[in-house]
Amino acid sequence: MDEHVVRDGARWRWGILAFAVASVIINGFDRQMVAMLKPDILGDMGWDDADYGRLASLFQLGSVGTLLFAGWFLDRVGLKWGYAIGNGAWSLITLMHVAVTSFGGFVALRVALGASESIQTPAAVKSVASWFPQREASLAIGIVNAAPNVGAIVVPLAIPAMALAVGWRMSFVIVGCIGLAWVLVWLAARPPQPPRAVLLKTLEAPDASWADLLKDRRVHGFMLAKVLTDQMWWLMMFWLPDFFMRTFGLTSAEVARPTAFVYVLAMAGALTS
């Protein structure tokens, strides 16, 4: 293989990983904003904790409904356009929060956000699988897994200050615009084809039916791990700031540091596990 192609591919694979990490972090803002702005939103909209709980559950329902098809969609349209469509969709939905005036409207937006962001994980994994050789794939996946924690650290520090400066509605506008900027830069990038060795590794992967996957003990292990761990992740994401506020009497601004510290520990675990 031409040495220039190999060197160019090595440079681009870290650029592709940077795109994936940035996308995960931006998506973390979209997910966590309601939790961080809960007192402002509930006070403005006249909701109670039961309404907030239903909102969180329906957001998850929207994600569950599309996760099974996200990988299929990405394979059909390709990584470049699939990633752009996913990011563009959830960024536009985030922008639309500025105009919502009812609980039903807010629910519709959160369900749509959950549905559109289901492309995030398969797109990030496909980025690593397409560009990284096997010896570096574990490190790249570890970096991608750490990225949500980076977002979870930045969100508590940034969102309360943003809401204080421009209000909770305009905070959604700012975050949505950041996501759309990512889409424009992603579409403007012109990476070469992945290095041939990595591309062949991806193309030669054997096809497997749903029945084959469900019989695979490795899939069972992965499913069990997700069931045991994801519930705690989502509990933290939706309720951790509220827990600190209620238990210790913290304000939205004061809750930033303890919330961020929890995710610093989670990021350390992702990078060392």
Buried (B, 14 or more C-beta within 10 A) or exposed (E): EEEEEEEBBBEBBEEBBEBBBBBBBBBBBBBBBBBBBBBBBBEEBEBEEEBBEEBBEBBBEBBEEBBEEBBEBBEEBEBEBBBBBBBBBBBBBBBBBBEBEEBEEBBBBBBBBBBBBBBBBBBBBBBBBBBBBEEBBEEBBBBBBBBBBBBBBBBBBBBBEBBEEEBBBBBBBBBBEBBBEBBEEBBEEEBEEBBEEBBEBEEEEEEEEEEEEEEEEEEEEEEEEEEEEEEEBBEBBBBBBBBBBEEEEBEBEBBBEBBBEBBEEBBEEBEEE
